[in-house]
Amino acid sequence: MNFFKMIPLVALTFFISCNEAHEEADDVDDMKAEEANMQKPEDASKDWIAAWNNNDPASLDSLTGPGASLYMQGKQVDSDSISSWYQVAAPQMENLETQSTASYSGKDVAYEAGSYQHQLKGDSLDMTYRGAYTIIWKRQGDNWKIDVMNIADDMSSDSTRIPENADYN
């Protein structure tokens, strides 16, 4: 008789364990859905290049984090310099092309480094300007924003490095 009294307890234990497994599967599904909604750093980079080629400083600003630092030739430019640079440089340049040579993305920080080339609008000589870039992205919510940008107009090693003592916010 004691065996028959145990059947409901065994059945209850079985159903509880099945429910816990179902809840864990739901949690994994929720995490996957959350990750699917998060922007990838390489998508943010593509959006930035598209905004640049569309001469859209407002979109460039939206892809840049507050307090982001701009370095030109490895030397830090004044604060709020990225927004000012977008306003002046974006309307003058066209056909920006980048070629990434190094990249990394972690949970909250990503970087990309490589070479670029572009032309200037109305340039009668039709010159192509080349250089190197490094961009450090930081995750802000579900999106990636530029935190540090270094632009060098040549490929020399001194001008493409961000100094070790640089303030990365």
LINSULGI-V178935 format. One record per helix or strand of 2 or more residues. SS is the DSSP state (h for helix, s for strand). FROM is the first residue (numbers start at 1). LEN is the number of residues. If there is no record, write none. Layout:
ss = {SS:SS}
from = {FROM:FROM}
len = {LEN:LEN}
This chain:
ss = {h:h:h:s:s:h:s:s:s:s:h}
from = {2:41:57:64:75:81:93:109:129:143:157}
len = {36:13:6:9:2:9:13:12:12:10:4}
